[in-house]
Amino acid sequence: MSAGKIETRQLTRWIFSQLKPYRRKVILAILALVVGAVSWLMLGQGVKVVVDDGFLANNSDKLNQMVFAVLGIALVGSVATFIRFYLMIWLGERVSADIRKQVFYHLLNLSPGFFESTRTGEVISRFTADTTVLQTVVGMGLSMALRASITFIGSMLLMLITSPLLTLYVLIAVPLVLLPIKFLGSRVRTYARTSQDRVADMGAYVDESLHEIQTVQAYTHEDIDRSLFGERIEAVMLAASHRIKYRALMISLVMGISIVAITIVAWLGAKEVLSAGVSAGELAAFMFYAVLAGGAVATISEVIGEIQKAAGASERLLELLSTRPLVEAPANPETLPEVISGRLDILDVNFAYPTADQVPVLKQLNLHIQAGERVALVGPSGAGKSTLFQLLLRFYDINSGSIQIDGINSQMLSPDVLRKQFALVSQESVIFATNALENIRYGRPDASMEEVIEAAKAARADKFISELQDGYFTDLGERGVRLSGGQKQRIAIARAILADRPILLLDEATSALDASNEQLVKLALDKLMDGKTTLIIAHRLSTVVNADRIVVMDRGEVVAIGSHQELMQGNSVYRQFAELQLVS
């Protein structure tokens, strides 16, 4: 994916678009923010009255009144601050959750080819680290920036009313304060993006290593993995240290310039008091506002650092959201009959993977499969068998030709409608980290408990599931670690039986099983294939001899079609393949 840059203005616009559904809470938070900011600004006037009309005038009644007034203003400001903090932090959490949903929903629509070139750990990092950065910006950063902006503007106006001359001195210092923000902010953003990328790389490595922990330990690769992980951690720290350095430099320069400016203004103000240009109360109020303004500028500079970091994270999230699926539904999709027969026609299909478009995988492929027919696909590795399955499911679009289901071009169907006609059982059974019931029900989420049990019985899975600790409610662990290979396969077959779809795709469903498990799975497969159009990628003689037809593929082409006996007698490619690879 390209690392396109977005402007801070675009980031702000995007974040505000995420806040639109919650505009009432945003308005209430802004009102609370304004009330809080105005309350703190009013304290300056209270300071002025306390000094001039109370302390210097030796008026204890006025002093008492103003102290209570200041306490009242402080109370109002505190309540407003509570409301602002609560609402803004809630909005930060809500926006972060919404963005995570948007990204996940979008990822579910992306083609498998996207995940072949993008590591899962990197995507997970974008869900966690990047959205957390945005959560901080919305929950705290925007709130602080708005409050600081109002405080700065209000302070400058009240300073101008109090003493135009001293305000002029302050305005001279403002451009000096903004210079570090201007020149160092872009550096912070660049290194923030790099830092997020390094975190994603680290997350991808952790994900891969822990998922393959048995292989790691079997090959005693732990020390090398520790070293490689340490290198990635150091890369994260290096990128972070650059970001931290420039951000710390920016904030320290802003604060240093602000303190120097306030000190000089205070000195000039003291000289004005001595010459009777302003009263002591006015100077106290002016310095109160000057400190508020200086603090506001420092806050804004810190928030800008957070926004620059968020911009780097947002670029990565927006890249995901802007990635288009390789396969999209047609503008006006055709519809399938409520019940289809399952006839398949593959006509002059040519295909090359997008990442290697100069290397054809299927060439002028023609194949006609009748409804209810069992067809075995055999051939050497790289012949194009699994690719054909991917094209039938329309994980990729073909380069030319057509694939038809009951005479309707699959590319004219919505992908989800098309895929609902197929049930897939792969060589490596997919088991989700939930219980046996939900794993089987994955094929039809609305199925009843009784229907799930019937499917499990048909797949010869009910017996071992019932013997599990909690039966159908037993958690099977990540990727089904608590099950044997044969048990996983039978749960996958039960899932396909429950889905009850007219076309079956069996990708070497028994090749990795021992003889006893294979026999149980074969019985389950016979039940599954009953009355269904079935395509079987097979490497075992016992699988192919029971097929209605065997299709021999080699280098992306159909080289022969027939029964086992016919092909053994009349096709040298099949005969050689059978003698070398088909294991009975």
C-alpha positions as CSV (number, residue, x, y, z in Angstrom):
1,M,0.0,0.0,0.0
2,S,1.2,3.4,-0.8
3,A,2.1,5.8,2.0
4,G,0.1,8.8,0.9
5,K,0.4,12.0,2.9
6,I,-2.6,13.7,4.3
7,E,-2.8,17.3,5.4
8,T,-3.5,18.1,9.1
9,R,-6.6,19.9,7.7
10,Q,-7.8,16.7,6.0
11,L,-7.2,14.8,9.3
12,T,-9.3,17.3,11.2
13,R,-12.1,17.1,8.6
14,W,-12.0,13.3,8.8
15,I,-12.2,13.3,12.6
16,F,-15.0,15.8,12.6
17,S,-16.9,13.6,10.1
18,Q,-16.6,10.7,12.7
19,L,-18.1,13.0,15.3
20,K,-21.2,14.0,13.2
21,P,-23.5,11.2,14.6
22,Y,-22.8,12.5,18.1
23,R,-23.3,16.2,17.4
24,R,-25.5,16.7,20.5
25,K,-22.8,15.5,22.8
26,V,-20.2,17.5,20.9
27,I,-22.3,20.7,21.2
28,L,-22.8,20.1,25.0
29,A,-19.1,19.4,25.4
30,I,-18.3,22.7,23.6
31,L,-20.7,24.6,25.7
32,A,-19.1,23.2,28.8
33,L,-15.7,24.0,27.4
34,V,-16.8,27.7,26.8
35,V,-18.3,28.0,30.2
36,G,-15.2,26.6,31.8
37,A,-12.8,28.8,29.8
38,V,-14.9,32.0,30.5
39,S,-15.0,31.1,34.2
40,W,-11.2,31.0,34.4
41,L,-11.0,34.2,32.5
42,M,-13.4,35.9,34.9
43,L,-11.0,35.0,37.7
44,G,-8.6,37.6,36.4
45,Q,-11.2,40.4,36.9
46,G,-11.8,39.0,40.4
47,V,-8.0,39.3,41.0
48,K,-8.1,42.9,39.8
49,V,-11.0,43.9,42.1
50,V,-9.5,42.0,45.1
51,V,-6.2,43.9,44.7
52,D,-7.5,47.4,43.9
53,D,-10.8,47.6,45.7
54,G,-10.2,45.2,48.5
55,F,-6.5,44.8,49.5
56,L,-5.1,48.2,48.5
57,A,-8.3,50.1,49.5
58,N,-8.3,48.3,52.9
59,N,-12.0,47.3,52.3
60,S,-12.5,44.0,54.1
61,D,-16.2,43.7,53.1
62,K,-15.3,44.1,49.4
63,L,-12.5,41.6,49.9
64,N,-14.8,39.0,51.5
65,Q,-17.4,39.5,48.7
66,M,-14.9,39.0,46.0
67,V,-13.3,36.0,47.6
68,F,-16.8,34.3,47.7
69,A,-17.4,35.4,44.1
70,V,-14.0,33.9,43.0
71,L,-14.9,30.6,44.8
72,G,-18.3,30.6,43.1
73,I,-16.7,31.1,39.7
74,A,-14.2,28.4,40.4
75,L,-17.0,26.0,41.3
76,V,-18.8,26.7,38.0
77,G,-15.6,26.2,36.1
78,S,-14.9,22.9,37.9
79,V,-18.4,21.5,37.1
80,A,-18.0,22.6,33.4
81,T,-14.6,21.0,33.3
82,F,-16.1,17.7,34.6
83,I,-18.8,17.7,31.9
84,R,-16.2,18.6,29.2
85,F,-13.8,15.9,30.3
86,Y,-16.4,13.2,30.6
87,L,-18.0,13.9,27.2
88,M,-14.8,14.4,25.3
89,I,-13.2,11.2,26.6
90,W,-16.5,9.3,25.9
91,L,-16.4,10.7,22.3
92,G,-12.8,9.6,22.0
93,E,-13.7,6.1,22.9
94,R,-16.7,6.1,20.7
95,V,-14.9,7.4,17.6
96,S,-12.1,4.9,18.1
97,A,-14.7,2.1,18.3
98,D,-16.4,3.4,15.2
99,I,-13.2,3.6,13.2
100,R,-12.3,0.0,14.3
101,K,-15.7,-1.2,13.0
102,Q,-15.3,0.7,9.7
103,V,-11.8,-0.8,9.1
104,F,-12.9,-4.3,10.1
105,Y,-16.0,-4.2,7.9
106,H,-14.0,-2.9,5.0
107,L,-11.3,-5.6,5.5
108,L,-14.0,-8.3,5.3
109,N,-14.8,-7.1,1.8
110,L,-11.2,-7.1,0.6
111,S,-10.0,-9.9,-1.7
112,P,-7.7,-12.7,-0.4
113,G,-5.0,-11.3,-2.6
114,F,-4.8,-8.3,-0.2
115,F,-3.9,-10.5,2.7
116,E,-1.3,-12.4,0.7
117,S,0.7,-9.2,0.5
118,T,-0.2,-7.7,3.9
119,R,0.8,-9.3,7.2
120,T,-2.0,-9.9,9.7
121,G,0.0,-8.5,12.6
122,E,0.5,-5.2,10.7
123,V,-3.3,-4.9,10.2
124,I,-3.9,-5.7,13.9
125,S,-1.4,-3.0,14.8
126,R,-3.6,-0.5,12.8
127,F,-6.6,-1.6,14.8
128,T,-5.0,-1.2,18.1
129,A,-2.1,1.3,18.2
130,D,-3.3,3.6,15.4
131,T,-6.9,3.9,16.7
132,T,-5.6,4.4,20.2
133,V,-3.7,7.4,19.0
134,L,-6.8,8.9,17.4
135,Q,-8.8,8.1,20.6
136,T,-6.3,10.2,22.6
137,V,-6.5,13.1,20.1
138,V,-10.3,13.1,20.1
139,G,-10.8,12.4,23.8
140,M,-8.1,14.9,25.1
141,G,-6.3,16.6,22.3
142,L,-9.2,18.4,20.6
143,S,-10.7,19.3,23.9
144,M,-7.5,20.8,25.1
145,A,-6.8,22.6,21.8
146,L,-10.3,24.2,21.8
147,R,-10.1,25.2,25.5
148,A,-6.6,26.6,24.9
149,S,-7.7,28.5,21.8
150,I,-10.6,30.1,23.6
151,T,-8.4,30.9,26.6
152,F,-5.8,32.4,24.4
153,I,-8.2,34.6,22.5
154,G,-10.1,35.6,25.6
155,S,-6.9,36.4,27.5
156,M,-5.6,38.5,24.6
157,L,-8.8,40.5,24.4
158,L,-8.9,41.1,28.2
159,M,-5.2,42.0,28.1
160,L,-5.9,44.5,25.4
161,I,-8.7,46.1,27.5
162,T,-6.5,46.1,30.6
163,S,-3.4,47.6,28.9
164,P,-3.0,48.1,25.1
165,L,0.7,49.0,25.6
166,L,1.6,45.8,27.4
167,T,-0.6,43.8,25.0
168,L,1.5,45.2,22.1
169,Y,4.7,43.8,23.8
170,V,3.0,40.4,24.1
171,L,2.0,40.4,20.4
172,I,5.6,41.0,19.4
173,A,6.5,37.8,21.2
174,V,3.7,35.6,19.7
175,P,5.4,35.0,16.3
176,L,8.5,33.8,18.2
177,V,6.5,31.3,20.1
178,L,4.9,29.9,16.9
179,L,8.2,29.4,15.1
180,P,9.1,26.1,16.8
181,I,5.6,24.8,16.1
182,K,6.0,25.7,12.4
183,F,9.4,24.2,11.8
184,L,9.5,21.2,14.2
185,G,5.8,20.0,13.8
186,S,6.5,18.4,10.4
187,R,9.4,16.5,11.8
188,V,7.3,15.2,14.7
189,R,4.7,14.0,12.2
190,T,7.2,12.2,9.9
191,Y,8.8,10.3,12.8
192,A,5.4,9.5,14.2
193,R,4.5,7.7,11.0
194,T,7.8,5.8,11.0
195,S,7.3,4.9,14.6
196,Q,3.8,3.5,13.9
197,D,5.2,1.5,11.0
198,R,7.9,0.0,13.2
199,V,5.3,-1.0,15.8
200,A,3.3,-2.7,13.1
201,D,6.3,-4.6,12.0
202,M,7.0,-5.7,15.5
203,G,3.3,-6.8,15.9
204,A,3.4,-8.8,12.7
205,Y,6.5,-10.7,13.9
206,V,4.9,-11.5,17.3
207,D,1.8,-12.7,15.6
208,E,3.7,-15.0,13.2
209,S,6.1,-16.4,15.9
210,L,3.3,-17.2,18.4
211,H,1.0,-18.7,15.8
212,E,3.8,-21.0,14.8
213,I,5.2,-21.6,18.3
214,Q,5.4,-25.4,17.8
215,T,7.7,-25.0,14.8
216,V,9.7,-22.4,16.6
217,Q,10.3,-24.7,19.5
218,A,10.7,-27.9,17.4
219,Y,13.6,-26.3,15.5
220,T,15.0,-24.6,18.7
221,H,14.7,-21.3,17.0
222,E,14.0,-19.4,20.2
223,D,17.4,-17.6,20.6
224,I,17.3,-16.4,17.0
225,D,13.7,-15.2,17.4
226,R,14.7,-13.4,20.6
227,S,17.5,-11.7,18.7
228,L,15.3,-10.8,15.7
229,F,12.5,-9.5,18.0
230,G,15.1,-7.4,19.9
231,E,16.1,-5.8,16.6
232,R,12.5,-4.9,15.9
233,I,12.1,-3.5,19.4
234,E,15.2,-1.4,18.9
235,A,13.9,-0.1,15.6
236,V,10.7,0.9,17.4
237,M,12.8,2.7,20.0
238,L,15.0,4.4,17.4
239,A,12.0,5.8,15.5
240,A,10.3,6.8,18.8
241,S,13.4,8.5,20.1
242,H,13.5,10.8,17.0
243,R,9.9,11.7,17.4
244,I,10.3,12.3,21.2
245,K,13.4,14.4,20.6
246,Y,11.7,16.8,18.2
247,R,8.5,16.9,20.2
248,A,10.4,17.7,23.4
249,L,12.4,20.3,21.6
250,M,9.3,21.9,20.2
251,I,7.5,22.0,23.6
252,S,10.6,23.2,25.5
253,L,11.3,26.0,23.0
254,V,7.6,27.1,23.2
255,M,7.6,27.1,27.0
256,G,11.1,28.8,27.2
257,I,10.1,31.6,24.8
258,S,6.8,32.0,26.6
259,I,8.4,32.3,30.0
260,V,11.0,34.8,28.8
261,A,8.3,36.9,27.1
262,I,6.1,36.9,30.2
263,T,9.1,37.9,32.4
264,I,10.0,40.8,30.1
265,V,6.3,41.9,30.0
266,A,6.1,41.7,33.8
267,W,9.2,43.9,34.1
268,L,7.8,46.4,31.7
269,G,4.4,46.3,33.5
270,A,6.1,46.9,36.9
271,K,7.7,50.0,35.4
272,E,4.2,51.1,34.2
273,V,2.9,50.7,37.8
274,L,5.7,52.8,39.2
275,S,5.0,55.5,36.6
276,A,1.2,55.3,37.4
277,G,0.5,54.1,33.8
278,V,-1.6,51.1,35.2
279,S,-2.8,50.2,38.7
280,A,-1.3,47.3,40.7
281,G,-4.6,45.4,40.3
282,E,-4.6,45.9,36.5
283,L,-1.0,44.6,36.3
284,A,-2.0,41.6,38.5
285,A,-5.0,40.9,36.2
286,F,-2.8,41.4,33.1
287,M,-0.1,39.0,34.3
288,F,-2.8,36.5,35.2
289,Y,-4.1,36.7,31.6
290,A,-0.6,36.6,30.3
291,V,0.1,33.4,32.2
292,L,-3.1,31.9,30.9
293,A,-2.2,32.9,27.3
294,G,1.3,31.4,27.7
295,G,-0.1,28.2,29.1
296,A,-2.6,28.1,26.3
297,V,0.1,28.4,23.7
298,A,2.1,25.7,25.4
299,T,-1.0,23.4,25.5
300,I,-1.6,24.1,21.8
301,S,2.0,23.2,20.9
302,E,1.7,19.9,22.8
303,V,-1.6,19.1,21.2
304,I,-0.1,19.9,17.7
305,G,2.5,17.3,18.6
306,E,-0.3,14.8,19.3
307,I,-2.1,15.8,16.1
308,Q,1.0,15.3,14.1
309,K,1.3,11.8,15.6
310,A,-2.3,11.1,14.9
311,A,-1.8,12.3,11.3
312,G,0.8,9.5,10.8
313,A,-1.6,7.0,12.3
314,S,-4.5,8.3,10.2
315,E,-2.5,7.9,7.0
316,R,-2.2,4.2,7.7
317,L,-5.9,3.8,8.6
318,L,-7.0,5.8,5.6
319,E,-4.8,3.6,3.4
320,L,-6.7,0.6,4.6
321,L,-10.1,2.3,4.1
322,S,-9.2,3.5,0.6
323,T,-7.9,0.0,-0.5
324,R,-10.4,-1.2,-3.1
325,P,-11.3,-4.9,-3.3
326,L,-10.0,-6.7,-6.4
327,V,-13.5,-8.1,-6.8
328,E,-16.6,-5.9,-6.7
329,A,-20.3,-6.5,-7.2
330,P,-21.6,-5.4,-10.6
331,A,-23.7,-2.2,-10.7
332,N,-26.8,-4.2,-11.7
333,P,-26.3,-7.8,-10.5
334,E,-28.3,-10.6,-11.9
335,T,-30.3,-12.9,-9.6
336,L,-30.2,-16.7,-9.3
337,P,-33.3,-18.9,-9.0
338,E,-34.3,-19.7,-5.5
339,V,-33.1,-23.3,-6.2
340,I,-30.3,-24.0,-8.6
341,S,-29.2,-27.3,-10.1
342,G,-25.4,-26.7,-9.7
343,R,-24.3,-26.9,-13.3
344,L,-20.9,-25.3,-14.0
345,D,-19.5,-24.2,-17.3
346,I,-15.9,-22.9,-17.5
347,L,-15.4,-21.4,-20.9
348,D,-12.0,-20.3,-22.4
349,V,-10.8,-19.1,-19.0
350,N,-7.4,-17.4,-18.8
351,F,-6.0,-16.1,-15.5
352,A,-2.8,-14.8,-14.0
353,Y,-2.5,-13.5,-10.4
354,P,-2.4,-9.7,-10.1
355,T,1.0,-9.8,-8.4
356,A,2.5,-11.8,-11.3
357,D,0.4,-10.8,-14.2
358,Q,3.0,-12.0,-16.8
359,V,2.8,-15.6,-15.5
360,P,-0.4,-17.3,-16.7
361,V,-1.8,-19.9,-14.3
362,L,-4.8,-21.0,-16.3
363,K,-4.8,-21.0,-20.1
364,Q,-7.9,-21.4,-22.3
365,L,-9.5,-23.7,-19.7
366,N,-12.7,-25.3,-20.8
367,L,-14.7,-27.6,-18.5
368,H,-18.4,-28.6,-18.3
369,I,-19.7,-30.1,-15.1
370,Q,-23.3,-31.5,-15.0
371,A,-25.6,-30.9,-12.0
372,G,-24.9,-33.6,-9.3
373,E,-21.7,-34.9,-11.0
374,R,-18.6,-35.8,-9.0
375,V,-15.5,-34.6,-10.8
376,A,-11.9,-35.2,-9.5
377,L,-9.1,-32.8,-10.4
378,V,-5.7,-34.3,-10.5
379,G,-2.3,-33.1,-11.6
380,P,1.1,-32.0,-10.4
381,S,1.6,-29.1,-8.0
382,G,1.2,-25.8,-9.9
383,A,-1.3,-27.3,-12.4
384,G,-3.9,-24.7,-11.4
385,K,-6.4,-26.8,-9.4
386,S,-6.5,-24.6,-6.3
387,T,-6.6,-21.5,-8.5
388,L,-9.7,-22.9,-10.2
389,F,-11.4,-23.2,-6.8
390,Q,-10.5,-19.6,-6.0
391,L,-11.9,-18.4,-9.3
392,L,-15.1,-20.4,-8.8
393,L,-15.6,-18.6,-5.5
394,R,-14.6,-15.3,-7.3
395,F,-11.8,-14.4,-4.9
396,Y,-10.2,-13.1,-8.1
397,D,-11.6,-12.0,-11.4
398,I,-10.6,-13.9,-14.5
399,N,-8.6,-12.2,-17.3
400,S,-10.8,-13.5,-20.1
401,G,-13.5,-16.1,-20.7
402,S,-16.4,-16.8,-18.4
403,I,-17.5,-19.1,-15.5
404,Q,-21.2,-19.8,-15.5
405,I,-23.4,-21.3,-12.9
406,D,-26.7,-22.7,-14.3
407,G,-25.9,-20.7,-17.4
408,I,-25.5,-17.3,-15.6
409,N,-22.1,-15.6,-15.8
410,S,-20.6,-15.5,-12.2
411,Q,-19.2,-12.0,-12.8
412,M,-22.7,-10.7,-13.2
413,L,-23.7,-12.0,-9.8
414,S,-23.1,-10.3,-6.4
415,P,-20.1,-12.1,-4.8
416,D,-22.0,-12.9,-1.7
417,V,-24.9,-14.4,-3.7
418,L,-22.4,-16.5,-5.8
419,R,-20.5,-17.8,-2.8
420,K,-23.7,-18.9,-1.0
421,Q,-23.9,-21.6,-3.7
422,F,-20.6,-23.2,-2.6
423,A,-19.5,-25.2,0.4
424,L,-15.7,-25.5,0.8
425,V,-13.8,-28.2,2.8
426,S,-10.1,-27.5,2.6
427,Q,-7.1,-29.7,3.3
428,E,-6.3,-27.6,6.5
429,S,-9.6,-27.5,8.3
430,V,-10.4,-24.0,9.7
431,I,-11.5,-24.1,13.3
432,F,-12.4,-20.9,15.1
433,A,-11.5,-20.1,18.7
434,T,-15.0,-20.8,20.0
435,N,-17.0,-23.9,20.9
436,A,-17.9,-26.9,18.7
437,L,-21.5,-25.7,18.3
438,E,-20.6,-22.3,16.9
439,N,-17.9,-23.9,14.7
440,I,-20.5,-26.1,13.0
441,R,-23.1,-23.4,13.0
442,Y,-20.7,-21.1,11.1
443,G,-22.1,-22.7,7.9
444,R,-25.6,-21.6,8.8
445,P,-25.8,-19.2,11.8
446,D,-29.6,-19.5,12.2
447,A,-29.5,-23.3,12.6
448,S,-31.1,-24.9,15.6
449,M,-29.3,-27.1,18.1
450,E,-31.0,-30.1,16.7
451,E,-29.9,-29.3,13.2
452,V,-26.3,-28.9,14.3
453,I,-26.4,-32.3,16.1
454,E,-27.9,-33.9,12.9
455,A,-25.1,-32.4,10.8
456,A,-22.5,-33.6,13.3
457,K,-23.9,-37.2,13.3
458,A,-23.9,-37.2,9.5
459,A,-20.2,-36.1,9.6
460,R,-19.3,-38.8,12.1
461,A,-18.5,-36.0,14.6
462,D,-21.2,-36.3,17.2
463,K,-19.5,-39.1,19.2
464,F,-16.2,-37.4,19.9
465,I,-17.9,-34.0,20.4
466,S,-20.2,-35.5,23.1
467,E,-17.2,-36.9,24.8
468,L,-15.6,-33.5,25.2
469,Q,-15.7,-31.9,28.6
470,D,-18.6,-29.6,27.9
471,G,-19.9,-31.4,24.8
472,Y,-21.0,-29.1,22.0
473,F,-20.2,-26.1,24.3
474,T,-16.5,-27.0,24.7
475,D,-14.1,-24.3,23.6
476,L,-11.9,-25.8,20.9
477,G,-9.0,-23.4,21.4
478,E,-7.2,-21.2,18.9
479,R,-7.2,-23.0,15.5
480,G,-8.7,-26.1,17.2
481,V,-5.6,-27.0,19.1
482,R,-7.6,-29.4,21.3
483,L,-8.6,-31.6,18.4
484,S,-6.9,-34.1,16.2
485,G,-6.6,-33.6,12.4
486,G,-9.4,-36.0,11.7
487,Q,-11.7,-34.4,14.3
488,K,-11.1,-31.0,12.8
489,Q,-11.9,-32.3,9.4
490,R,-15.2,-33.9,10.5
491,I,-16.2,-30.6,12.1
492,A,-15.5,-28.8,8.9
493,I,-17.5,-31.4,7.0
494,A,-20.4,-31.0,9.5
495,R,-20.2,-27.3,8.8
496,A,-20.6,-27.9,5.1
497,I,-23.4,-30.4,5.6
498,L,-25.3,-27.9,7.7
499,A,-24.8,-25.2,5.1
500,D,-26.5,-27.5,2.6
501,R,-25.2,-25.7,-0.6
502,P,-25.7,-27.1,-4.1
503,I,-22.0,-27.2,-5.1
504,L,-19.1,-28.7,-3.0
505,L,-15.4,-27.9,-3.3
506,L,-13.2,-30.5,-1.6
507,D,-9.6,-29.5,-1.5
508,E,-7.6,-32.6,-0.7
509,A,-9.9,-33.2,2.3
510,T,-8.4,-36.6,3.3
511,S,-4.8,-36.3,2.1
512,A,-3.3,-35.6,5.6
513,L,-5.2,-38.3,7.5
514,D,-4.3,-41.7,8.7
515,A,-6.2,-44.8,7.5
516,S,-8.7,-45.0,10.4
517,N,-9.5,-41.3,10.3
518,E,-9.7,-41.3,6.5
519,Q,-12.3,-44.0,6.6
520,L,-14.5,-42.0,9.0
521,V,-14.0,-38.8,6.9
522,K,-14.8,-40.7,3.7
523,L,-18.1,-41.8,5.2
524,A,-18.9,-38.3,6.2
525,L,-17.9,-37.0,2.7
526,D,-20.2,-39.6,1.0
527,K,-23.1,-38.2,3.1
528,L,-22.0,-34.6,2.2
529,M,-21.7,-35.2,-1.5
530,D,-25.1,-36.9,-1.8
531,G,-27.1,-35.0,-4.5
532,K,-24.5,-32.2,-4.8
533,T,-22.3,-31.1,-7.7
534,T,-18.8,-31.9,-6.4
535,L,-15.3,-30.9,-7.5
536,I,-12.5,-32.7,-5.6
537,I,-8.8,-31.9,-5.7
538,A,-7.4,-35.3,-4.8
539,H,-4.0,-37.0,-4.3
540,R,-5.4,-40.4,-3.2
541,L,-6.4,-43.2,-5.6
542,S,-9.3,-44.2,-3.3
543,T,-10.8,-40.7,-3.8
544,V,-10.5,-40.4,-7.6
545,V,-11.6,-43.9,-8.6
546,N,-15.1,-43.2,-7.2
547,A,-15.5,-39.9,-9.2
548,D,-17.8,-39.8,-12.2
549,R,-15.0,-38.2,-14.2
550,I,-11.3,-37.4,-13.6
551,V,-9.9,-34.2,-15.1
552,V,-6.2,-34.2,-15.6
553,M,-4.6,-30.7,-15.4
554,D,-1.1,-29.7,-16.2
555,R,0.4,-26.2,-16.4
556,G,-3.0,-24.5,-16.3
557,E,-4.6,-26.6,-19.0
558,V,-6.9,-29.6,-19.2
559,V,-4.9,-32.4,-20.8
560,A,-7.3,-35.3,-20.4
561,I,-10.7,-36.3,-19.1
562,G,-12.0,-39.8,-18.3
563,S,-12.3,-42.6,-15.8
564,H,-9.4,-44.0,-13.9
565,Q,-9.1,-47.0,-16.2
566,E,-9.4,-45.0,-19.4
567,L,-6.8,-42.5,-18.3
568,M,-4.4,-45.2,-17.1
569,Q,-4.6,-46.8,-20.6
570,G,-4.7,-43.7,-22.7
571,N,-2.9,-40.8,-21.0
572,S,0.8,-40.8,-20.1
573,V,0.6,-37.7,-17.9
574,Y,-2.1,-39.3,-15.7
575,R,-0.4,-42.7,-15.7
576,Q,2.9,-41.2,-14.5
577,F,1.1,-39.1,-12.0
578,A,-0.9,-42.0,-10.6
579,E,2.2,-44.2,-10.3
580,L,4.2,-41.6,-8.5
581,Q,1.7,-39.6,-6.4
582,L,-1.6,-41.3,-6.0
583,V,-1.4,-43.3,-2.8
584,S,-4.2,-45.9,-2.1
